[in-house]
Each structure stands twice: as C-alpha cells, then as structure tokens.
C-alpha cells in the first residue's frame, strides 16, 4: 500500500513538472508562485487514495488529482482578493505581490487548466467525471457567497454555518474522492458512499480548524491564534457562544464583539475564557466526532480491500487530531 507521504511527493512532483508557459510572465508567474506555496495536498491525496481503494491505477488518476489542486488554489487566489487577505501560508497573497487584475486573470487561467487536467480520463467516464467536477465547482462558489453573506448578517445559526462549510470546503473533498473512485472503476453506489465519506471528513476538518484558531499552538498552527476572535468571524464556536451565553457572559461577549480597536491580547483572552466557561470547545469536538462517525459508517458500507480502507481511516484520524 502506498503511503500518504509517497502520494504527497508524487503530487508535488507532478505539479513541479507541469509545463506552465513562461510568457506572458505576468499571467503565468503568479500560478507557479501559488502552487509552490505547498500545503497538505489533502484533496489530491484523497483522490488518489479513492482510486487505489478500488485497485485503479494511481497514475491514471494523477492528472485529475492535480486538476483538483489547481482548482483549489484558483479559489484561494480569488478568495484572497475578496477577503483582502495579505498573507497565504505565511507568504504574500498573489494580489498583494502583484495586483488584483493579475490575480483575477491568473486565477481564470487556473480554472481552465483545471478543466484540461480533469478531461485526461478515459472517454467512457469523462461525462461522469465532468458532471461531478461541475457540481463541485458550483458548490464551492455557493459556499463562498454564503461566507461573504455571513459577514453582513447580524447573526447566523449553527445549521447555516454547517451548510456554508459543507459547500465551501467539504464538497471539494467529497467530489475529489468520487472522481478518484470513478477513475478506479468503482460502482456508482460505492463512489457515492466515498463522496459521503469525503464530505463529512471535510466538515470535520473545517471544524477542527475553528478549534485550532482559538486553541492551537502558534508555533505549529502557522498563523495567528485568535484571528477569528479578533475579526468576529462567525465560526461554529462564536455562533454557539452567542446562542448559549446568558447574563454577564452574554454582556461580555457582546461588548468584545462591538469594541472598537480593542487591545488584541485582552480580547482573545476574555473571549476564550467565555468559550471555556460555556464548554464551546467540547461542543465543537462533539460535532467533529459526529461527522467523523458518519464518514466512517459510509466507508464501512464499501466492499473493498480492508488494508486500503484502514489507510483511509488512519489518514482521516491524522487530519482530525492535527495541530496545524
């Protein structure tokens, strides 16, 4: 069985060897730049693992896996513009390093390149694969719009938040796994079960991110801990806290949300203390476990090599107990 590290190395080599044109320099250099920033390569790794689960050729799925990673980075490039984000993985974002017009156009090319890579599958599954990819791409855009809507809303429910992260984050994990399964020759019912596995894993993954933003080790997390608190981002933690807080906890929470130019460390410390009193972290961990259990139940229903299924279980566990 091929290890996750081997799959990550395979994907990184494929990205590095991808023939990105040299000119126009302003169009293609930003693409090389954002793809060089690395990351866990979570989505393409799971795509290849899904293909391998059904004894399909990993090399036949490699172009589609890389296509998903190109698409993912295209969405990051455009999201950073919308969010006015200065940094991505600790480095300047494309629109900061160049400008917004270049970031938009380079992102557009990445979307086209993602489709070109996705089409490198056997003709007999091409329509199925593109249908999954199209549905996934639209879902990601819907999720981004919901996320932007959240910024303007006075309040949001837990259900609304879970639906937003399902679309923005989780459908790309599920879609990639279904595409990998189809390339591997899986029956439609098993490909759908693997989609459910990936989608629920993706939701759990994002919820873990919410926890790490508040409780992570700054040295390992890779970005400022407490960033969501400082920006009043409507995460699973804040939404639950607003619903559960009463009395002085409610007054304090509303005070810190509305405070203009608060002292950074004080706000993080006090809001975290409110979360601790309300047991918010435990609520988030319970929700993570719920989605992880749904994911694993879907995996159990699939008839496939047990060692390879165990590989997926182990990778899922690593993702959900990570520190960055």
N, C-alpha and C positions, 0 to 999 in steps of 0.2 A: 504494500500500500504506500502511495506517495505521501510524504509529509506535507504539512501546511507550509513549512519554510521552503521546501522544494518548489511548491506551487507558486509561492510569492516570488521566488527567484526567477522562475520561468516567465511569470507575467512581467516582472521588471525588465528582464532581457528583451522580451517581445516589444515592450514599449520603447526601450532604448534603441532597438534596431529598426523601429518603424521609420520608413522613409519620408520624413517630413521635409517638404521643399525648403530651399534656402531663401527664395525670393517670392514675393516681396517680404523683406526681412521683418517689417513691422507687423505683418499678418501672421507669420509662422513662428517667430521667436517667442512670443507670449505662450504659444501652445507648448513648445518644448519646455519653457520655464515652468508652467503649472504642472505638467506631467512629471517634471523632475523633482517636485517637492515631496514626492513619496506618499506616505500614508500606509494604512494596514492592507490595502488592496482587498478588503473584505469581500466586496461584491464579485470581482472576478474569481477569487479563490473559491467562493461558494458555488459559482457557476461551473468551474472545473470539477469540484467535488461532486456536484449533482450529476454531471456527465459520467464520471468514473463510477458512481454508485450503481449504474446500470451497465457497467463494463464497456462504456463507449470510449472512443479514442479522445484523450485529453487534447491532443494536438489538433483534432478536428474542431474542438470547441474553443481553441485558443483565440482565434480572431474575434469571435463573439464576446468572449470574456474581456478582451482588451477594448472592444467596442463599448461595452458597458462602463468600463473605467473612463474611457474618453468622454462618454455621455455624462457620467457623474461629475467629472471635472469641468465640463461645459456648464453644468448647472451651478457649480460652485463659483465659476467665473462671473456668471450673470447675477447670482445671488449676492455676491460681494458688492457689486455695483449698487443693487437695490438697497442693501443694508449699510452702504457707505463704510464697509469694513476696511480698516487699514492693513490688517495682517491676515495671512492664511498659513497655518502650520508654522507660525513664527517668522514668516518672511513677508515682504510687502506684497499686497494683492496686485493683480495684473493692472487694474485701472489706476492704482496708485503709482506703480512703477512706470507705466506708460500713460494712458489716459482712457477715459470712458469709451470713446469712439472705437479705439483699437480693441479694447476688451470685448465690446459688443460684437465687432466683426470677427475677431479671432474665435470667439465663442460660437458664432454662426458656422464657421468652417468646421469646428469640432463636432457640431451636431451632424453635419453632412458626412464627416469622416466616420462617425459612429455608425451611421446607416450603411456606409460602404462596407465596414467591417462586419456588421450584422448580416449582411447579404452573402457572406462567404460560407454558406451552409449548403448542404445537398438540396437540389431543387424540390425533392419530394416533401421537405419540411419547411421550405422557405416561407410560404404563406403563413403557416402556423407561427413560426418564429417572429416574423414581422408583426403579426397581429398582437402577440404578447408584448413585443417591444413598444408598439404604438400605444397600447393601453397603459403600459407602464409610464411612458414619457408624458402622456396627458395627465396621469395621476400625480406625477411629481410636480407638474406645473400647477395643478389644482391645489396641492398641498402648500406650495409656495405662496399662492394667492391667499389661502386661508391664514397662513402665518402672518402675512402682511396685514390682513384684516384684523388679526388679534391685536396688532399694535394700536389700532384705532378704537377698539372695543373697551368699554369700562370694565367689563367682566366677561368671564368665559367659564363654561362648565368642564368638568373632567372628561365627559363624553366627547365634547367638541375638541378638546385638546388631543385625546387619543386618536380621533379621526384625522386630525391635522397631521400628526406624526406618522400615522399609518400611510397617508398619501405622500407626504414629503420625503420620508425616509424608508419606510418598510416595503412599499410596493416595488422599489428597485431591487431590494434583496430578494423578495419573492419572485419577481419577474425574471431576474437573472438565473435563479435556481430552476425555474420552469423551463427556460430556454436551454440550460445545460442538460436537463433531463430529456428534453425532446431530441437534442443532438445525440444523446446517449442511447436513443431508441426506446425510451420508456413509454409504457401505455399512457393514454391521456389521463386516466384516473390517478396514476402514480405521479405524473407530472403535476397534477392539481394538488395532490397531497403535499408534494415538495414545495409548491408555491405557498401553501398554508404554513408549512414549517418556516420558510424564509420570512414571510410577512410577520408572523408572531415573534420570531427572533429579532427582526428589525425593530419592532415596537419596544421589546425588552431592552435592546441595545440603546435606543434613544433615552429611555427612562433611566438607564444606568448613567448616561451622560449627564442627565439632570442632577443626579445624586453627586457625581464626581465634581460638578461645577461648584457645589457647596462644600462637599466633604473631602474632596480629593487632596492628595499631596501635591503642592505646587511644583515640586521638583520633578514629579512623574507625570502630572496632568498635562503639562506642555503649554498651558495658558493660565491666565489669572483666575485663581479660585475666587468665587463670589461675583464673577462677572454678570451672571443672570440676576443676582440680587441688586447689584448697582444699577442695572438697566431696567429694573422692574419687569423683567421678561416673564410672561405668563407661562411658566412651566408647570408640570404636574405638582411640584412642591408648593409653589405660590398659590395656585388655584385651590388646592386642598386647604392650605392655611387660611385663606380668606373665607372659605366655607365653614371651617371649624372654629376659628378664633372667636372668643367672646370676651366681654369685659375689658380689662386692661390690656390683654394680649391683642385684641382687635384694635383698640385705640393706638397702641404702639405700632402695630403693623401698618395701619393706615397713615400714621404720622411719617414713618420712614419711606413709604411709597410716595408721599406727596412732598417730602422735604426737598427744598431747592439747595443744590450744592452741599449735600451733607458730607461730613467727614467720612472718608471711604471706609477705613477700618472699623469705625464705630457702627456704621450701617450694616456691614457684613456681620459683625459680631452680634449685634442686637437682633437682627432678623433670623440669624442662625439659632440664636437662643430661643426665639419664639417657635421655630420649627422643632427644636428639641423638646420643648415643653408639650407640644401638640402631638408628638410622635409621628411627624411627617415623613421622616426617612423610612420608618418601618412600614408606613402605608405604601410608599414607592417601592420598597423591596417586595412587599406582598403582591403588588401589581406586576412587577417583573417576574416573580415566580409563577403567577397565573398565566402569563403569556408564554413563559418557558415551558410550562406543563402542556399547554395547548399545542405548542410546536412539537414537543416530544411525542405526544399522542398521535399527531399526524405522521411522524416518522415511523412510529411503531406499526402503522397500518400498511406500510410499504413492504412488499416482498422483494428483498434484495440481500446482497452479501452482508452478513452480520458484522464482520470486521469493519467494513466501509461505513455502515450505519453508526457503529461505535465511534469511528473517526469524526463523523458529523456531530455526534453528541459531545465528544470531548472538545471540539472546536467551539461549539456553542457555549459550553461551560467556561472556557477560557475568555470568551468575549464578555461574559456577564459577571466575571469576577476580576476584570482588568482594573488597572489603576491609571490608565490613560486612554 
